[in-house]
Amino acid sequence: MTLEVLWFDRTLARSDAPDPEYPEGVDLDLCRDIGPACWTALRYPARGPGYYHIACTRCGSATGCMTKGQTDDPRSIRLPCRVSAVSGGSFKMENQAA
């Protein structure tokens, strides 16, 4: 899986303090430990209020996460793959419209 990470600036005023539960950021795991996945580090803390768009250029799996430019921002993300390995080392697409 090849992940493309884009960050979009949202010039909003910061309205709340960072969550004290996450003084060193948050590692986001969207996989629930099922199937293949890819991990990437994110710029931490983010440049300010905005959001990351993370997408796989191979299988099309994509997600987004918001940032505030504070210590409780996400610092990494683990994204599940929509391609699963089958016998013989080949791949099949899952959750695709026929």
C-alpha positions, 0 to 999 in steps of 0.5 A: 500500500502506498499512502498519500498524505495531504494536509488542508489548512482551515484558518479557524481560531483555536477554541479549546485547550489540548486534551491533557490525556494526550500530551504527546499526541494520538496514534490513530489505528483504524484497523482493529487488528484485522487484515493488512494495513499500512502505517504512516507518521503525520507531521506533529503537531500539525501546522494549525487547525485543519485536516489530513486526508490520507489515501492509498494509491493502490486500493483506494482506502481513504480517511481524514482526521482533524488537527488543531496544531496542538499537543493532542493532534494525531501523530500517526495513522494506521489505515486498513487495506481494501486488498487482501492476500489470498492463496498463491500470493495473488490479490483480490479486491474486497468491497468493490461494486460489481 
